[in-house]
């Protein structure tokens, strides 16, 4: 993966890219609720929750749907490092996101529900991947399974739109080579 991406890529970077591409495919989820109205975003900007000693902050990857994985990985790593060091730049804090990802997989949490960051209309909660028995072609086998939960503001996003997005997101993660600029 590192050779294909042009550098080190984490599972979270793959999740960011898959979420961004799914938002591009389903722009009705790339919205927010502002001033009592639905706002459709022209850009896909993914917020990534970063845990700090005294709380949580969200850093943003602008235009994540158009960036190669290596750029997403470098951007998230640099901003997360600056956040943890207390040295975020003004542009790190002034770039709004249109969708956020909260990943607690690194803490061993397998499933949870994240709270939407207003004015965004959705957030994705990502749990840890764990081995589970699954049926593949009529045979029981062990596979890594990762649970995600999408929370959506029903003032602007309906369940069918959310389900379509989740289906695309799942398909992208299950075929990760689609996430690389080959």
Secondary structure, DSSP 8 states (H G I E B T S, - for coil): -HHHHTS---HHHHHHHHHHHHHHH-GGGSEEEETTEEEE-SS--EEEEEEETTEEEEEEETTTTTS-HHHHHHHHHHHHHHHHHT---HHHHS---SEEEEE-GGGT---------TTBSEEEEEEEEEEEEEEETTEEEEEEEEEEEEEE-TTT--HHHHHHHHHHHHHHHHTGGGGS--
